[in-house]
Amino acid sequence: MAFWLVRDQLHPAPISATSDLAAADKQFARLSAQALKGDAEAQLRLGKMYANGEGVIVDVTKAAQWFDKAAHQGNAEAQFLYASALLDGRGVVQDYQAALKWIEMPARRGNPQAQYRLGQMYRFGIGTPVDKVKAYMWFNLAAAQGMDEAARARESVVGQLKPEEIARAQADAHQINEQMLPKTDAAKNATTSPPASP
């Protein structure tokens, strides 16, 4: 008799552990079905499970495939994760130009990690010509959200820029920041209400 059969007979898995595994299998099957039907959140979750080995064996190729599917549906987190896979060549062929395209989307939507990585791409010319002004702008946006790495990167670039380049980068950052801010009902009402009579 094989050792694992003997071991299982001597030390059978507790019923709760067996039922937990069955529940996890059902949950995985449900999630997979939702992902196959095009649910972007389910696709993102499956990608993370494969990337991190959560309940499945790590499979970076499957992770990248699920991130790609969710990214194409506009999921900002999936766009960042797919761009990161493209940058690092994890589960996909490394493609800096495609990574640049995908990472800019969540960066423009306010993802500080995407903003920082995009800044690094412009700083070092990864998938794009070197552009220290754009690097400064993206670092500035990420730093404004509390990312210390981005603040240090911004400070390392500032000495390489002329004052008018810094001003332009800051103006561009303000413009992108305004586009990221959610529009409140009060702001909408303020622009559509008639002026008060004197």
PyMOL commands that set and color helices and strands:
alter all, ss='L'
color gray80, all
select helices_A, chain A and resi 3-10+15-36+40-52+60-72+76-88+96-108+112-124+132-144+148-158+163-180+185-192
alter helices_A, ss='H'
color red, helices_A
deselect
rebuild
show_as cartoon
